Amino acid sequence: MYKNFTKHSDVPLGYVSKIWLIMRLTTVILIATFLQVSASGFGQKITLSKTNAPLKTIFKELRNQSGYVFLCTENQLKVARPVNINVNGQDFQDVLKQIFENQPLTYSINEKTITIKEKEQSFFQNLIARWLAIDVKGKITDSLGTPLAGASVRVLDPAGKRIGGQAQTGSQGEFLLKNIPEDALIEVSYIGYLTRKIPVKEDLGIVVLKVNPGKLAEVEVTYNTGYQEIPKERATGSFVSLGKELIDRKVSTNILDRLEDVTPGLIFNRGPQKGNDPISIRGRSTIYANTSPLIIVDNFPYDGPLENINPNDVESISVLKDAAAASIWGARAGNGVIVITTKRGKNNQPLQVSVNSNVTVAEHRDLFYVPQMSIPDFINIEKDLFGRNYYSSSENNANKPKLPPAVETLIALRDGKITAQEADASMNLFSKSDIRNYIRDYYLQKGINQQYALSISGGSASHAYQVSLGFDNIRPDVVGNGNNRLTLSIGDHWKTLSDRLEIGLSINMSNQNTHTRTDIPGGYAYDRLADENGNPLAVANIYSTRYINTVTNNGLLDWTYVPLNEIGKKDYNTQAYDIRVNPSMQYSLTSDLKFGLFYQYWKNIRASRNRDPQELFYTRDQINKYTQVDAQGSFTYPVPMGDILSTAQSDAYSHTFRPQLSYAKELASKHYLNGIAGMEIRDLQGVSHSDRFYGYRDDMGSSLPVDMVTRYRYYYNPGQQATLLSGISHDGNTDRFVSYYANVGYDYRHRYFLNVSGRKDQANIFGVDANMRGVPLWSIGGAWILSEESFAKDRNMPFLKFRATFGYGGNVDKSLSSEVTAQYANFFSYDVLPQLRGAIIVNPPNPTLRWEKVKTSNLAIDVETKNGIFSGTAEYYSKYSEDLLGDYSLPASKGLTNFRGNFAKTLVRGVDLTLTGKPFRGNFSWTTTLNYSGLSEKVLDFEKIPTVTNLLGTAFSASPQPIVGKPLYGVYTYEWAGLDPKNGNPLGVLNGLPSSDYLAISSAATVENLQYHGSARPTSFGAFRNDFSYKGLTLSVNISYRLGYYYKRFSIDYFSLLRGGIGHGDFDKRWKKPGDEQSTQIPSLPATADSRQQNFYFNSAALIEKGDHIRLNDIRLSYTINKMKFPGLIFKSAQFYSYANNLGILWKASKDVLDPDYQTAALVRSFAIGMKLNF
């Protein structure tokens, strides 16, 4: 029940009327005052005599005589007519009327400010203009006849002022403008070309644009730092900008995938080392702190999962690689910054509607990718192990563990439960069976991704809007599973007060649903999941089949495991909501100075509801396992009959507030000054919890209470006890900080550029002293366009620009603190005192804890020929990281064996190179782009020396093992001396001689004498992309390469094999007889499981391969049609495209049959087709 309450004030009724009287009197007095002020201004007398005087001169005279301030734009002054006036002692208001009588302008007065604005046409004037309007068409090309797609065509009035219409040329350079006044002009512009203004007519034919000599072809490209947009010609730092065309080249549902192999200096790490930093920009700048680049979406750091960002909503991406580019982000910029800008409406843009739809079909996973020994060979090994009583301990284990089907058959034969003929028949079935075939046939399907996107945008002179809606439906390669994503983006931008006030509001929402109905089962290599007729079969899962058969029909639920019966039975669902609200306001205090307020509210809710029905083995096992039997043989069920429901929810939100001043000033047409300064206040918080319910009934929405404190004996082994799994947890975090920042840029004659930026971040997790809590980070950069010098212009010199920057970025590990921190938790279910709360020390006190700092230097040169056929950028950089978090060894008597503090230093040096050629630019065009990145990284200082075991494990570890003088990820091994020709045993090197004394080899190994092969990550990488176009047909082919690194391949593990695990396919290539050592490096099968021998072989140089390779990444083919060619179309243009991804390796240095970067699972190929319509 809801009740409404009205709260009465305590003010007596008589006072209310008195207050109302006072308010009315105050209003009268204020109005009289304003009228008096207004009258005093208009009552002033003006004396003025001018002939053919510019309006600007008239304004100055009136300001001097009246004190009124005039606000106008340069364009308004340009279209104003000369003024003839001769007055003596005339009223100010009459003078204004006389001045503006024949002007295309009018005015409005607000106190002592007069705002100039354009006159609006009357209804009849608009009607006449509409009647006389024409449709204008034409085609834009360069001097060679190459169509210029994407050129801007704008409509101007006779005075050269932009008015309402505009268009962009299609793929063949064509455009169409409707309802254009007969006396209008059109302005045609294209990046790197001289702008032309042409009187309109119905058919302009071919309009040729000339290359702007000495200007970089991409001079109008801007880089978005997340705080401001910087024109490319003014940039001093290291940026990479990806426009809409390059972003849309790839078809995927993840926005970051669009950066792969098209961004110099950025690499997607692969293999085991990608675990904690899947993306690196110019190497790794830290050891244990945050390794991910900072992600900025629409000028604010993005805290949510990136799968919530729809790639179809993205307009551009800027990658900030050096300190001058990224230091504005301070302590979070040490790993680079990726700035994502979503689509926005544009002013004076007619309604535009775009529809994009595509479908991608992907192969399912290849279960036979990793070589495996044959099933008959493996069964023979199991027979041999059974004959040596290897399985006896498991057979008699109180936990009744499962055993392989062949072993169970041998046990049954031994115990006389089956005959030899029955055993042979079973063995024959096993040898012909492979569980991978059943999984492929019953569980796997082709993956299908469907994308749909709708975008609506437009704008008037004072308002711009953008609305986009996206839906993605993803069907994974496992039957019954899937997920979908719905995104909505709304953006509005208004201009008012004569364009002095800009107000913006954007709302972005995402809803993602994931459902899991089927899990791929594990099992023995030759488990049979179905018989010859397709009927499901039971297989062992946790417990031996002998034990399961003994407990059938005795008060327990069915304890058998039939995988095929569980397909589609799981009920796991996750739903995530993500919302970003970005209001903004920016006011022009003067023509040069703006004040802005920017705010972002972000919230993410993620809820999971995972139900394990009673039909599933997991639920039946939980019920049976905890079943209790009393002395009378009665059964009780601590886990009640019914389903098990697990729920979890996490809620996170952030507030970010940013006041900012922006300044831009041109002085004497030579000096250009711009800058920003502001502060950022951020509050990020999150809470999460989880629960579990037993005896759940989905049809009733009810569950039963259980005892989670009592320790129950396991039914299958009464000697063990445990409490029920509670599934209850609580977690939360709070992250607050304040930052101050500033950036100043200076440009002299568009030839010399200087940029300085700084930022100070403050956080209480550092140091006990106030000066340690904040870190000032700064950068300085300069650029010189040599080709703009007078001595260079007469020498046919190409565009040539030099850039240099230096500065500091930072990094932070928020899991550490200068104070003692601890985490509280209940002990685990198997502890003797369950539910006892305890605390775990997360980190000890560290009063000297401070920020990590990354000192970056960058030298660069940009070049382009005057005809635009060739362009290139070369950059050299150095990243010196200091005060990095590292480990320091302590004696155990201190209570800790390891202490983490600011002990480490690293250095990365490298080059980035981009070369672009355009050898053909006619009807047939060809653009080729080569990206190359090379780097060398090493550890300069690290207190704790890793062990030999640590270094040998780096090839398969995501955690770095720093050693001074080497890269963070290196490949280390024992020396390899081949196979012993007598017995095929692996040989190492001991005291300079071949040896099979594996204990002595491992004991003698030191960090210094291990064999170092090189980096585990590529030291050179890049891509070679070719784009071909003929009329409406385009073809793009991208080839990538990775060089200068090593990896450890997998091979036969005899220790695991001789303990019952199936082995690698190298088993078939093993040494079998003397002389085989000439053709194989695979050791012979040992008589027993020898861990020392296996450890030596697994960590020897015999398994090291070079990872160098060249890969055919993808191919995109598209065809575009438009209304110019086909007037009957209902849309302006349409593009039909296809895209093939992950096509395979063209060359590799290794003879390994597997992909160097994908050792455990094959890279899945995919093919997509799609269509994009523009209205």
N, C-alpha and C positions, 0 to 999 in steps of 0.2 A: 504494500500500500504506500502511496506517495501523498504527502500533504504539502500544501503551499502555505508559507508563512509570510506575513507582511510585517516588516520591522518599522515601528513608529519612532520618529525622532522625539527628543526631549525638549525641542524648542517650542515655547508657548505660541498659540495660534496668533496672538496679537503681534508678535515679533515678525511673523512671516509677511504680513502686509507692509510693515515698515521696511523690511529688507527689499521687497519688490519695488517700493517707492524710491528707495535710494538707487536701485539699479537703473530705473527709468531716467532719473535725473542725471545720473552719470553718463548714460547713453546720449542724452540731449547735449550735455556739455562737450563730449568728445566729438559729436557731429559738428557742432558749431566751431570747435577748434580746427577740425580738418577743413571746413569750408573757408575759414579765415586764412589758413595756410595756403589753400589752393588759390584763393582770391589774391593773396599777396604775390603769388608767382605770376598768375595770368595778368595781374594788374600792372606788371612791369612794362615800361615803354622801350621799344627797340628802334634804333637808328642804324640803317644798313644800306649800302649801295654797292652792288656787284653786277658784273656783266660776264656771261658765259663762265661762271665760277663753278668748280666742282662742288658737289653736295657736301663732301667732306670739309671743304673750307667754310661753307655756310654753317655747318654744325659747330665748328670751332668758334666762330664769331658769336653765335647764339649762346654757347656755353659761357663765354667770357662775360656777356652782358646780363644773362639771366641766372646763371648758376645751375641750369638744368644739364643733366648728363644724357648723352645720346648713346644707345646701344644698337649696333648694326653689324652686319657681316661684310667681308670684303666683296662677296658676290653681289650684295645689295648695292654697294657703292659703284660697282662696275656697270650695273644696268641703269643706274640713275642718270637722268638727263641733266645737262648744265643748267644753272639757275641764273635768271636775270631778275634783279630786284632793286627797288629804290624806295625806301621808306624812311620817314623821319618822325620819331616819337609815336610810333604805332603800337597798339596792344600786341603782346607776345602771341596770343592765340590767333589773332588775325594774320600775323606774319607767318605762322606755321601753315595756316590754310592756303596762303598765297604760294608758299614754297612747294607744297605737295600737290597743287592743283593739277599739274600736267605730268606728275611723276607716276611711274608704275608701282609706287610704294605708298604706304599709308603709315599711321603711327597710333600708338596708345600711350597714355600718360599714367604713371603710377607714382604718386608723390613727386619727387624731384628727378625721376627717371623717365625718359622718353624712349620707348622701344619701337624700332623700325621693323615693318613687316611688309610682305608683298600684298598688293591689292588682289582681292578675290574677284573673279569675273561674275557678272550677273547671270541669271538663268538664260536670258536671250543670247548673251555672248557665248555661253557654253553651248547652247543649242546650235548657233551658227557655226562655231568651231567644229562641232561634231558633224554637222552636215557637210562641211568642207574637208573633213579628215579623209586621209587616204591610207591604204595598206602599202607598206614598204617592204621589199624583199631584196636580198643580195647575197653575195658570197665573199668571204674574207680569205685572202691567201697571202703568202709571202712573195718575195720577188721572183722566186723559182716556181711559183704556181702551186706550192704545197698548201692545201687547206689548213687553216688555223682553227682547230676545234677549241671551243671554250673562250673565244674572244668576246670581250664585253662590248655591247652595242647599246648606247644610251641616247635618249632623246633630249635635245636642248631647244630652248626658245630662241628667237632671232638674236637676242642679246647674248647668247651663250650660256644661259642658266639652265641647269638640269630641271626637267619637269618629269611628269609621271611615267613614261614607258621605258623599258629596258629589256634586253634579251641577251642570251648567250648563243654563240654559233654552235651548230651541231658537228658531228664527226667529219663532215665534208665542208665545214666552214660556212654553212648556210644559215640564214636567219630570216625571220618574218616578224614584222611589227604591225599591229593593227590600229586603225583610228588615230593616225598621226596628223597633226596640223600641216597644211600645205607649206607654210612659211617656216617650218621647223628645220633644225639641223640634227644630224646624228653624229655622235662621237664614238669612234671605234678605237679600242685600245686592246693591247695584248702584251703580256709580260715580255720585256726585252725588245719591244718594237716601238717605233714612234707613233704617237697618237694622231689620228686624223679627224677633222671635222668637215662634214659634207652636207650640202643642202639636200633635202629629201626629194625623192620622186618614186614613182611606183616600182620601178625596176632599176636598181642601182648597178646591176650587173656584177662584175668582179671588182672588189675594192682591194687594192694591193697595199700592204703595210711594209715599211722598210725597217730593217734592223736598226736599233738604236746603237750607234757605234760607241765602243768603249764602255758599254754598260753590260753588266752581268745579266745573262738571259733571265735569271730568276730574281731580278732586283725587287719585284713587288712581293716576293714571298716573305711572310712574317713568321717569326718564331714566337711561340707562346711560352713564357716562363712560369705561368701560373699566377703571376702578378701583373704582367703587362705584355703587350705584343711588341716585338722589336723587328723592324724591317731588316731583311737579310743584309742589305748593303751597310747598315749601321752596326751589325753584330760584330763583336770582337771574340766572343767565346766559341766553344765547339758545340754546335747544334746539328741535329738531323731532323728534317721536316718531312713527314709523310702526308701527302695530300689525299683527297678523297679517291682519286683514281687508283693510287697505289694501295690504299687500304682495301678498296673493293676488289682488287685483283684476286685475292684469295677468298675461297668460300669456307667459312668455319663459323662456329657459334661462340668462340672465345676471341676477344678483341686482341689479346696479346699475341695470339698465333699470327696475326697479320704482320708482326714486326720481324718474324723469323726470316733470315737470309735476304733481307732488303735493307738492313740497317747497319752501316759500318760501325765496328766497335762493340756491337751487341751480339751475344751468342747465347743460344739455348743449350745449357749443359745437358749432357746425356750420360748414360751409364750409371754406375753406382754412385758417382760423385755428385749427381744432381740433387741429392736428397734435401739439403738445406739451402741451396741456392740454385734454383732451376734457371735463373737468368743472371748473366753477369754483363756489366758494362765496363769495358776496359779493365778486365781482370777483377781480382778480389781485393778489397781494401780493408778487410778485417779478418780476424781468425775465429773468434767465438761470438761476436756481437751480431746484430741484425745484418744479414747479407743481401736482402732484397732491395731493389731500387724503390725509391719513393714514387708512389703512383698518385698523380694529381688528376682529378676529373672536374672539369669546369672550374678551375682555379682554386680548388680546395683539395687537401689530402683525402683520399678515399679509404675508408676503414672497412668496407664490406668486401665480400667475395667478388672477384672480378667476373664471375659467370653471370652476375646481375647486370652487366653492361652489354647492351645489344650492339654488335658491330655496325648494324645498319643505321644506328643513331649517331655514329661518330663522323665528324667532319674532318678532323685533322689530328695528327699525333706529332708532338715534338719530343725528341730525346735530348736531354741536357747532359753533356758528357764531361765537361771540365769545370773548374771552380768558378770562372767568370760567368758561366751559364747557370750553374746550379747553386752557388754559394748563398743566393738569396733565400734558400731553404735551410741554410745553417746546418744544425747538427743531424739532420736527417738526409743530407745530400751526399754523403760520402760514397754511396754505391750508385750514384747517378739518379736522374729524375726522369720519369716518363709522364709527359703532360698530355692528357686526352681532352680534346675539345669536342663537344657534341654539336649537332646542327642547331642553327639559330635562324630565325626569320630575318629578312633584310628589308630596309626601308625602300619605299618606291618600287616594290617588286609586286607584279601582278600575281594573282593566285596561282600556285603551282602544286600539282598533285603528282606524287610518284608512288608507284607500286612495284615491289620487288618480291619475287617468289623463286625459290629453288628447292631442289631435292638432291640429297647426296646419298649414294649407296656405297657402303664400305664392306670390304671382305670381313668375315669373322676371323677370329684369332686362329693362328696355325699351330695346332697342338703337336705337330710333328716337326716343328722348326728346329728344336734342339735335338741333336742326334742322341739316340738311346740304344743301348745294347739290345740284341734280339731277345724276345721272350723265351725261346727254348734254351738259350745260353743262361739266362737268369734262373730258370727253373732247375737247370743242372747244378748251378751254384747252391740253390736252396736244398737240393737233395744231398749235396756234399756236406753242407752245414748240418743238416739233420743227422746224417750218418756220424758226425762228430759230436753229437749231443749239444749242439750250440743252442737249440731252442728249449732245452730241458728247464732252464731257469724260468723262462717265460711261461712254459707249460704248467709249472707248479707255483707260479706267482699268485699270491693271495688276491691280487687285484684283477685276476682273470683277463689279462690283456689279450687283444686280438692277435691272431697269427695268420700268415699268408694261407690262401686256399690250398696250395700244394703241400704245405706243411701239415695242415689239418688232414689232408688226404693220407699223408704218410703216417700220421698218428693213428688214424682209423684203421689203416692196413696193419700197423704194428699191433694194435689192440684186438685184431680179429673181427672188427665190425664190418669190414668190406673185404671182398676178394681181390686177388692180384689183378684179375681182368677188369674189375670195376675201377680199381686204382689207375690202371693204364688208360682206361677210357677217359677218366677225369683229367689225367695229365695231358692227354691228347687234346682235349677241349681247351685246357688252360694254354697250351703252347700256341693255339691258333687264335687266342683271344687277346684283345688289346683294349683297355678301358678308354683309350683316346678315341677309338672308333665309335664307341657308344655315346661318349660325350658329344662328339661332332654330330652324330646322327639325331640325338634326342634333345640336346640342350642348346646347340648353337644355330644361329641364323645370320643372315646378312644384316648389318646395321643400316638403318635408314634415318636420315635427318631431314626434316622439312622446315623450311624457313619462310615466313610471310612477313612483309613489312609494308606499312602504309605511312606516307609522309605528306603533310599538308603545310604549306608555308606561304607567306606573302607579307605585304605591308604597304602602308601609306607613308606620307612624309613624316608623320608623327608617331606611327605605331607599326610594330613588326611582330609577327607571330609565327609560331612553329608548333605543330602537333604531330606526333608520330606514334604509331602503334605497331608492336611487333609480337609475333607468336612463333615459337620454335617447338617442334615436337620431335623428340629424339627417341628412337628405338634402338637400344644397345644390341649386342650380338648374342645375348642370353635370352632365351624364350621367356616371355611373361614380364620382363622388366622394362622400365621406361621412365622418361622424365619429360617435362615440358616447362616452358618459360613464357610468361606473358609480361610485356613491358609497355609502359605508357610514359610518354614524355610530352610535357606542355611548357612552352616558353613564350613569354610576352615581354615586349620592351616598348616603353612609351617615352616620347620627348614632349616637353611642355615648357612654358615660360620662355618662348622664343628659343627653344632648344637648349636652354641653360640647365634645365633639370631633366635628368634621365632616370627613369624608374624601370627596374627589371624584376621579373618574377619567373622562376622556373621550378617545375615540379617533376620529379622523375620517380617512377614507381616500378617495382618488379615483383613478380610472384613466381616462384619456382616450386614445382612439385616433382618429387622423385618417388617412385614405387618399386619395390623389389618383391618379386613373387617366387623367384627361383634362385637357388644357389647351386653352383657347379660342385658336384660331390668329389671328395677325395677318395682314395682307395688304393688297392694294390694294382700294379701295372697290368695284370691280366684278369682283374675282376670282370665277371660277366654280369652286366646289368639287365640283360634280357635273354630269353632263350631263342631258339631258331624261329619261333612263331611270333616273336615280339612281346611275349608275356614278361612282365617285370619279375626280376629275381632279387632275392635278399642277399646282401653282402655283409661282411663283418664291419662293425663300427664301434670302436672302443673296447668291446668285450669279445671274447672268443665265442665262436659259434657253438662249441661244445657246452659252454656254460649257459648260453641263451637257451639251448634245447632242454636243459635240465630244469628251467624255471618257468616253462610254458604251462599255462592253465593252473596256476597256484595262487591266485589272488592278485597277481601283478597285471599291469597292462602289457599288451604285446610289445616285446622288447626287440623284435627284429627290425632291421633297417632295409627298406626297399626304396632305393633312391628315386626310381622312376615314378613311384606313387606320390612323391613329394613335389613334383614339378607343378608350379603354380599355386602351391598351398601356403607359402609364406605370405605374411601380411605386414610388410614393413613400408611405412610411409613417412616421408619428410616433406614439410612445407616451409618455405622461407619467404618472408616479406621484407622488402627493402625500399626505403623511401628517402629521397633527398629533396629538401625544400630550400631554395636559394633566392631570397629577396635581396635586392640591391638598390642603392640610390646614389646618384652622383650629381653634384651641383657645380656649375661653373661659377666660381667666385669672381673671376675675371676671365678675359679671353685666354689667359695663359695658365691659370691655376684652377684646379678642380679638387673638390673634397668628396670623397666617397665613403659610404658605409656598406659593407658587405657582410652577409651572414649566411651560415649554412646550418640547417638542422638535419641530422642523419639518424635514422633508426632502422635497426634490423632485428627481426624476430624470426627465430628458427625453432620449429617444433617438430619433434619426431614421435611417431606412435607405432611401435613395433610389436606386433602380436604374433606369438608362436602358438598356432592351434594345437590342440591335443593330438591331432593326427600326425604331427611331425615327430620324428625320433627324438629331437632335442627335448621337447616337452615331456614325452613319455619317459625318457631317461631321467629327467629331474624328479618326476613323481615316483618312479620305481626306486631310484637310487636312495631316496630318503625314507622309503617305506620302512616302518618299524613292526616287528613281530614280537608279541609278548610270550610268556611261558606257556600260555594256553593255545598258542598258534593263531591268535587274533591279529588282524592287520590294522594299523593306523597309518594315516597319510599326512605327515607334516606338510607336504606340498599337496594341496587338495586337487581333486579332479577338476579338469577344465583347462582353459588356455592360460598362457603366461603373457601378461601385457607389460611392456616397458615403455615409459614415456620420458621425454626430456624436452626442456625448453631453455633457450638462451635469448636474452634480451640485451641489446646493446644500443647505445645512443651517444651522440656527440653534439655539442654546440661549439661553433667556431665563429668568432666575431672579429672583424677586421676593419678598423677605420684607416683610411689612407688618403694622403695628399698626392696629387699628380701635377706636374709642372712641365710645360713645353713652351719654349720661346725662341723666336727667330730674331736675330739682331743684325741689322745692316746687311741682310742677305748673305752673310758670311758665317755667322756664328749660330749654332743651333744647340740649345741646351734643353735637356729633359731630365726628369727625375721623379722618383716616387719615395715616399717615406710613410711608415705606418707602424702599427703594432698588431699582434695577433694573440688572441686569448682563446684557449681551447680547453674543453672539458669533455673527456671521453670516459664513459662508464659502462659497465656490463655486469649482468648477473645471470647465473644459470643454475638449473637444478634438474634432478632426474629421480624417477620413482619406478618401483616394480610392484605389480599386482599379480597374485596367484589365484587360481580357481576362477578365472575371469570368464564371463559369458557375454559374448558380443551382442547377442540378441536382446539381452536384458540390461547390458551396461553395468553389471555388478561383479564384484569380486569377493573373496573370502579372506578374513584376517588370518595371519600366520605368526608363528613364534620365530623371531629372528635372533633370539638370544641363546636358546638352548642348543647345545652341540649334539647332533644326532649321529648315530652309527650308520655307516653305509650298509645297505642291504647286501651288496656283493662282497663286502669285506668288513665285517663288524669290528675289526681291529682299528679301523680309522673312523674319526669323528670330524664333523664340521657343522657350522651353522648354515642356514639357508642364505643364498645370495640375496643381499638386500637391494642392490641396484639403486640405493639412495645416495645422492651427492649434492653438494652445494658449492658454488664457486662465485667469485666476483672480482672485479678489478676497477680501479679508478686511476685515471691518468690526466693530470692537469699541468699546463705550462703556459708561460707568458713569453712572448718573443717581441723584439723590436728590430726593424729592418729599414734599409734605405738603399736606393740605387740611383746613381747620377751618371748621365751620359752627355758627352760633349762632342760636337761635330763641327769641324772647320772646313768650309767650302766643299762639303761632301767628299772630302779627300782624306782628312785626318780625323781619327775617332779615338775617344778615350772613354772608358767605362769603369766606374768604381762602385762596388756594392759592399754592404756589410750587414751583419745580423748578430743579434745576441739572444741566445736561448737560455732559459733558466729552469732548473728543476731541483727539487729537494732531495733527490736520491743520491746526489753527489756531495761528498765532503762535508765536514762540519763547519768549515769556514765559508762565509758568504761569497768570497771571491772565487771559490771553487764550484759554486752552484751554477754560475753562469759562464758561458764560453763565448767570447767574441770571435766570429769567423768573418773573413773578408776576402775580397778579390779585386784585382785591377787588371784591365785589359786595354790594349791599343791596337789600332789598325791603320794601314796606309794603303790607299789606292794609287799605286805607282802610275798606272796608265792615265790618270787624270792630270799628271804633271804636264806643264807646258812643253818640256823637252821631249815628252813621250808621244804627244798627240800627232806630231808631224812625221813620226817614224813607223806608222802603220802597226803600232804595238797592240797586242791583244789586251783584253782586260786582265789586270794583274793586281792582286790585293794581298798584302801581308798582314798577318794577325799574330799577336802574342798576348798571353795571359798568365797570371800567377795568382794563387790564392789558396784559401783553406776551406775545406768542408769538414763534416763531422759524422759521428756515428755514436750509437748508444745501445747498451744492453739493459733493458728495463727489468730484467730478472735480478739484477744486483742492486745493492744499496750500501751506503756508507754506514748504516746502522745494522744491528743484528736483526735478521728476519727469520721467521719460522712459519711452517705450514702445519696446521692442525688436521688430524685425520683419525678416524677410528681404525683400529688394527684389523687385520684381515680375518676372514672367516675361519681359517684353520688355526688361529692363535689359541693358546690355552685359556686366556681371559678375553673372550670376545667382547666387542663393543666398548673396549677400554680406549678412551680418547688419549692420544699422545701427540707430541709435537716433534717435527723434524726440522732441524736447523737447515735453512736454505742457503744462507751465507753468513759468515762471521763478520764482525765489525771491520770496516775498512775506511778509516777517516781520510785517507788520501785518494779515494776513488774519484776519478775525473773522466771527462769526456774523451773519446777517441778523436784524433785529428788527422785529416788527410790533406797534405800539402801537394798541390797539383800545379804543374807548369805545362803550357801548351804553346807550340809554335806551328803556324799554318800558312799555307799559300793557296790562293784561289786563282784560277786562270781560265780564260775562255777566248777563243778566237773570235774575230769580228763578225765572221759569217755564221757563228754559232755551231759550226760543224763539230768542234771539239771543246770540251770543258773538263776541268778536273779540280780536285781538292786534295792536298796532301797535308797531314798533320803529324807532328811528333809530340809525345806527351811523356810526362814523368809524374808518378803518384807515389809520394813518400808518406807512409802512414806511421804515426808515432802514438805513444801512449795507448797502444792496443792492449786489449785484455788478453792476458796470457796466464799460464799456470806456473806456480812455484812450488817445488817439493818441500815438504816439512817433515821433521821426524815425528813418528807416531806419538811420542810423549807429549806433543803439543795438543793432542786431541783431534788433530786433522792431519791428513797426509798430503793434502793438496790445497793450495790457496790461490785464488784468482784475483789478479790485480792488473794495473797498467804497467806491464813489464815488456811488451813486445813491440817490434818494428818490422815493417815490410816495405818492399820497393817494387813498383811495377813500371816498366818502360815499354813504350810501343809506338806503333805508327798506324794511322788509318789513311787509306787511299781510296778515292773514288774517281773513276775516269768514265766519261760519257762521250760517245761519238754518234754523229748523225750523218752517215755517209750518203744516204738517199733521203730527199725531202720533197718528192713530187707526188704524183698520184700514188706511187709506191714509196713508202717511207720505211726507214729502218733505223731504230735507235738501239745502241748497245751500251750497256752499263757494267763496269767491272768494279766490284767492291773488294778491297783487301784490308785485312787487319792482322798485324803481327805484334806479339808482345812477349816480354820476358819478365817473369816475376820471381822474387826470392825473399826469403826470410832474412832479416838483418840482425834481429836480436830476439831471443826467446830463452827464458830462464830454465825451463824444465826440458831435459833431454829425453826424447822418446826412447822406448825400449826397442830392441830388435823385433820383438813380436808386433809392436805397434807399426813399425815401418813396413814389415812384410805384409801387413793387412791393409795398407792404404789403397791397393788396387781395387778392393771390393768394399771400401768404406766411404761413407758420406762425410765423416769427420776428418778434418785435416790433422796431420801429425807433423808439426813444424820442426824443421831442422835448419840451423843457420846455414845460409849459402845455397839452399835448395828451394824449389817452389813448394807451396803449401801441399799440393797434391803431386807426389812423385811416385815412381814405380821402382821398388827395391826387391832384390831377390838374392838367393844363394847362387854362387857360380855353378855352372852346369858343365860337367865333363863327359856327357854322353851316357850310354848304357854299357854295363859290363858285358863283354862278348861271351863270357862263360855262362852267365845265368840271366842276363837281361835286367839286372837290378840297376836302378839309377845311381849315377856317380856324381859326387860333388868334388870340391877342392878343399884339401886340408894340408896346410903347410906347403902349398904349391903343387901338390900331387893329387891325382884322382883317388877318391876314397868313397867307401860305402859305410863308413862309421858315422852314422847319422847323429848319434848322441854327441860325438866329438865335434862334428861339424857345427851343430847348433850351439854347443858350449863355447866354441871358439869364435862364433860370429859376434861382431861388434857393429855399432853404427858406422864406424869408419870403413870396415872391410866388406860390408854388403855391396853387392853390385847395383849401381844406380844406372837405370836405363834412360830416364828422362821424365818429362812431365806427363801426368795422366790426363791432362787437358790440352786441347789443341793450342799450339803457339802461333799458328797461322791459320786463318780462316777467311771465308768470304763467299762471294757469289758472282756469277756471270749471267746477266739477264739480257735477252734479245727480244725486242718488240718490233713486229712487222705489221704494216698496215697497207691495205689496198682498197681504196674506196671505203665501203662500209665494213670490210672484213679485217679483223685484227687477230694476230697470233702472238702470244707471249710465252717464252720458254725460259725457265730459270734453272741454272745449274749451280750447285754449291760445292764447296770443297773444304776439307779440314786436314791440316797437315801438322807434322812436328809433335806427335804424341804417341804414347804406348798404352797398351792394355794387356790384361792377363786373361787368356782364354780358359774355358773350362775343359776338363779332361776326366779321365776315369779316376774315381775315388775308390781304391781297393779297400781301404779301411771301412768305408761305409758298405761297400758291396759284400764284404765278408762278415758283415753284421746284419745282413738281410735287406739292404737297400739296393734298388736297381741302379745300374751304373750307366755312365756316359757311352756314347757310340764309339769312342776310341778303344773300347774293349776289343773290337774286331780288328784293330790295327796294332795290337800289342806285340811285343817281342815274344816269339814262340820257340825259336831255335837259333843256335849260333849263326851269325851272318846277318840276321834280321836287323842288327844295330846299324847296318849300312843304309837301311831304307826306312827306319822308323825311330821315333824318340819316345814311344809309349812303352813303359816298363812291362816286364813280364808279370804274370799273376803270382803274387807271393803265396806261400803255403798257409800263412795265418795273417790275421789283421794286425799289421804293424803300423802303429800310429806314427812312430818316428820316421819311417820310410815315406809314408804318405805325406807327412808334414813337409819333408824335404822336397819331394817331387812337386807338391802343390805350390811351394814357394820358391821354385827354382826358375832359372832363366829359360828353361825349355818351353815354358808356357807363355812367354812374353812375345807379343806381336806388335808391329807398327800399325798404328790406327789410321795412317794417311789414306784418304779416299776422295773420290769425286762422285757426286750423286746427282741424278736427274730428279730435281725436286718436284716440279710441277709444270703443267702446260695449260694455258688458258686460250680458248678460241671463242671469238664472239663476232656477231654480225649486227649492224645497226641500220635501221631504216628511219626515215623521218618524213614529216609532212611536206617538205619542200620537194622531195622526189615522188611522193605518193600523196597528192592533195586529198584524196578520198579518205585518208586515215582519220579516225576519230581522236587520235592522240598526236602529240607533237613529235614524239620519237619513241622508238622501241629498240631494246637491245636483247638479243638472244645469245646466251653464253653457255659454254661448257668448261669444266675444270677437272683436271686429273691430278691427283696428289700422291706423293710418296711412290714414285715410279720405279725407283731402284738405283743400285750402284753401277756407275759406268766403269770405274777402275778403283782398285785398292791395292795397297802394297802387300797386304797379308795374303797368304794362301788359305787362311781359315775360311771354312764354308759359311760361317756366320757373318752378319753385318758387324763391323767393329764397334758401332755405337749401340747396337741392340743385341746383346748376348743371350738374354733370357727369353725374349719374345720378339717375334717378327714385327717390323713396321707394317702397319695395315694400309693397303692401298685403298683409294676411294675415287669415285667419279661423281661429278655433279653436273646437273643441267639447270638452267634457270632463265628467267625472263624479267626484264625491267621496263616498265611503261612510264612515260612522262606525259602529263596532260597540261 
